[in-house]
Each structure stands twice: as structure tokens, then as C-alpha cells.
Amino acid sequence: MTDSGPVRLAVDSGIARLELNRPDAANTIDLDMAVALEGAVAALVAQGDAVRAVLLTGAGARFCGGGDVGAFARQDPAALPDLLADITAHLHPAVEQLVGLDAPVVAAVQGSAAGAGLGLVLAADLVVATRSAKFVMAYTGIGLSPDGSSSWFLPRIVGLRRAVELTLTNRVLTANEALEWGIVTTVVDDGELAGAADALVARLAAGPTRAYGRAVRLLRAAGDASLADHLEAERRELAASGATVDGAEGIAAFAAKRPPDFTGT
């Protein structure tokens, strides 16, 4: 897989490692990175069931500083709208495809996650952060509105009132605050991030990946569906899960009082 460029991707033993790789620019997102991220996620989708879990990281001291504001400032103001549209034309399909994977996505966050970087964190299924990590929307501080799924996920995770506060005031959340608000799943000491994230993604990769995908889709859809529609969706997904080898293995293992082996199915 790719081992250089603004996004690096490697897949081994069912675990995909997707790394934002502009450490000298705080992994900020310019057009090249947006294009590379879309391509990397498309490559994950193409591998299908071979990808059982995804670990999303940022190289260097920061996870992702959001958009490359320095590049925006160098742009002719008249051309800036087209540049922003071009970036999101690649970034947004990448986020949508990443969220659509059955394989669970774990984000490992150090330093800071700002703007679209926070959007990537919010789009992940589980988030491990260092104790010193910071989280901020940042958009309105430079006169822009949100992108990268941040305005979709944020109110669903923290509630509308808190989402508006974070967006209008650009309040910076500590890792512990982000944990309390539900943005982060786990907070670890700064030197423990890699080990904790690796352990979590390995545990998920050993699990019933297709069932994980169905479960998360149901949870995300719950707020936008009537009870009757959601019950029908649960019925469909449960029946589909029962038709999988993971479902058969899980039930057989329970009946035999042994640990299930989902990786061999």
C-alpha cells in the first residue's frame, strides 16, 4: 500500500493503518491531502472484508490542525471559494466512505484536533486521546463555516446547545472535557497512546466486524427515524446478521461454551 505522500495507508492482518502525513504542517488539509485521503479510503473500501478494523492517526506532534489556513491565505481571494469547494469535493466523499465501512474506525489523537480534524475525530467510532490533547471547532475564528462532517456529528454527540457554543465561541476542550462530553472514548497518558490504540484496534479486528457495522449504522440512524421505521431496520439487520458466518460462529461458540473465533470465518 502507500508508504509516502500526504496520507499513508498500510493493511496487515486485517488492520488498516491510515495516517495523515503532513507533520511539518500539523497535518492540515490542503487539496493534495484531501485527494490522497479520498484515494486511500477508496482503497480500503475496495479491500472489502479483508479490512476488519481501521486505525486513523496523524504523524508528528498533532493529529490534525484542520484546513491549511496558510495555503488559504496565499490564495487569490477571488479563487478561494473554488479552492474550498475542490477540497471538500474530495474530503467529504472520503469521510462518507470511511463512516460507511463495516470495519470499526478508531482515531488516536495527540496534540490537537481542530476544524476538519475534529470532524474526522467525530466521524470515528471510537477515540483514544492523550491527556494533553485539545479539541476545537475553529471555523468561525477565521470567518468560515464547518465542513468535514463536524456540523453533522457534533450536535448528535454533544447536543445542540453545546455544539452551538463550541462553534460560535471556538472554546477549546481538554481531553478530559472531551471525554465528559462524549467526543472521546478513552484518555491515556501521553506516552501510552500508541499502545492503547493498538490494543483496542486489535481487539476490534478479532471481533464480528460485519455485526459491528450493522450495529453502528442502527445507532447512528436512530435519531432520524420513527420507532416503527427503526424497528423495521433492526429486523432487517438482525436477519442479515443471522445469515453471516460470524453470526453462526458466535451462536455455536455460545452454545459450546467456548470463545468465538471470528477471524477464521
Long-range contacts (C-beta under 8 A, 24 or more apart in sequence): 1-43, 2-36, 2-40, 2-43, 5-36, 6-30, 6-32, 6-33, 6-36, 6-37, 7-33, 7-36, 7-37, 7-39, 7-40, 8-40, 8-59, 9-40, 9-43, 9-44, 11-44, 11-47, 11-50, 11-51, 13-205, 14-50, 14-51, 14-52, 14-53, 14-205, 14-263, 15-51, 15-52, 15-53, 15-54, 15-55, 15-201, 15-202, 15-205, 16-44, 16-47, 16-51, 16-53, 16-54, 16-55, 16-103, 17-54, 17-55, 17-57, 18-44, 18-54, 18-55, 18-56, 18-57, 19-56, 19-57, 19-58, 19-59, 20-56, 20-57, 20-58, 20-59, 20-63, 20-64, 21-59, 22-59, 23-58, 23-59, 23-60, 23-61, 23-62, 24-60, 25-65, 25-68, 25-70, 26-60, 26-61, 26-62, 26-64, 26-65, 26-111, 26-112, 27-58, 27-59, 27-60, 27-62, 27-63, 27-64, 27-65, 27-117, 28-64, 28-65, 28-66, 28-67, 28-68, 28-69, 28-70, 28-71, 28-117, 29-64, 29-66, 29-67, 29-68, 29-87, 29-91, 29-116, 29-117, 29-148, 30-67, 30-68, 30-71, 30-87, 31-83, 31-86, 31-87, 31-90, 33-68, 34-86, 34-87, 34-88, 34-89, 34-90, 34-91, 34-94, 35-90, 37-90, 37-91, 37-94, 38-90, 38-91, 38-93, 38-94, 38-97, 40-94, 41-93, 41-94, 41-97, 41-98, 42-97, 44-97, 44-98, 44-101, 44-103, 45-97, 45-100, 45-101, 49-102, 49-209, 49-210, 51-101, 51-103, 52-103, 52-204, 52-205, 52-206, 52-207, 52-209, 52-263, 53-103, 53-104, 53-105, 53-106, 53-201, 53-202, 53-204, 53-205, 53-209, 54-98, 54-101, 54-103, 54-104, 54-105, 54-106, 54-201, 55-106, 55-108, 55-197, 55-198, 55-201, 56-98, 56-105, 56-106, 56-107, 56-108, 56-120, 56-124, 57-107, 57-108, 57-197, 58-109, 58-110, 58-111, 58-117, 60-111, 61-110, 61-111, 62-110, 62-111, 62-112, 63-107, 63-108, 63-109, 63-110, 63-111, 63-112, 63-113, 63-117, 63-121, 63-133, 64-112, 64-113, 64-114, 64-116, 64-117, 64-120, 65-112, 65-114, 65-115, 65-117, 66-114, 66-115, 66-116, 66-117, 66-118, 66-138, 66-139, 67-115, 67-116, 67-144, 67-147, 69-142, 72-142, 84-144, 84-147, 88-147, 88-148, 91-116, 91-147, 91-148, 92-147, 92-148, 92-149, 95-119, 95-120, 95-123, 95-148, 95-149, 96-149, 98-123, 99-123, 99-149, 101-213, 102-209, 102-210, 102-212, 102-213, 102-214, 103-209, 103-212, 103-213, 104-204, 104-209, 104-212, 104-213, 104-216, 106-197, 106-200, 106-201, 106-204, 108-193, 108-194, 108-196, 108-197, 109-133, 109-135, 109-184, 109-193, 110-190, 110-193, 112-136, 114-138, 115-139, 115-146, 115-147, 115-148, 115-150, 116-147, 116-148, 116-150, 117-148, 118-148, 118-150, 118-154, 119-146, 119-147, 119-148, 119-149, 119-150, 119-153, 120-148, 120-149, 121-183, 121-184, 122-149, 122-150, 122-153, 122-154, 122-157, 122-183, 123-148, 123-149, 123-153, 125-212, 125-216, 126-185, 126-186, 126-200, 126-204, 127-183, 127-184, 127-185, 127-186, 128-184, 128-185, 128-186, 128-187, 128-188, 128-193, 128-196, 128-197, 128-200, 129-175, 129-178, 129-179, 129-184, 129-186, 129-187, 129-188, 129-193, 130-175, 130-187, 130-188, 130-189, 130-190, 130-192, 130-193, 131-175, 131-176, 131-187, 131-188, 131-189, 131-190, 132-175, 132-190, 133-174, 133-175, 133-178, 133-184, 133-187, 134-172, 134-173, 134-174, 134-175, 135-172, 135-173, 135-175, 135-177, 135-178, 135-183, 135-184, 136-166, 136-170, 136-171, 136-172, 136-173, 137-166, 137-167, 137-170, 138-170, 139-167, 139-170, 140-167, 140-168, 140-170, 141-170, 156-220, 156-223, 157-181, 157-182, 157-183, 158-182, 158-183, 205-263, 206-262, 206-263, 207-262, 208-244, 208-246, 208-247, 208-249, 208-250, 208-260, 208-262, 209-246, 209-262, 210-241, 210-244, 210-246, 211-241, 211-244, 211-246, 211-247, 211-250, 214-240, 214-241
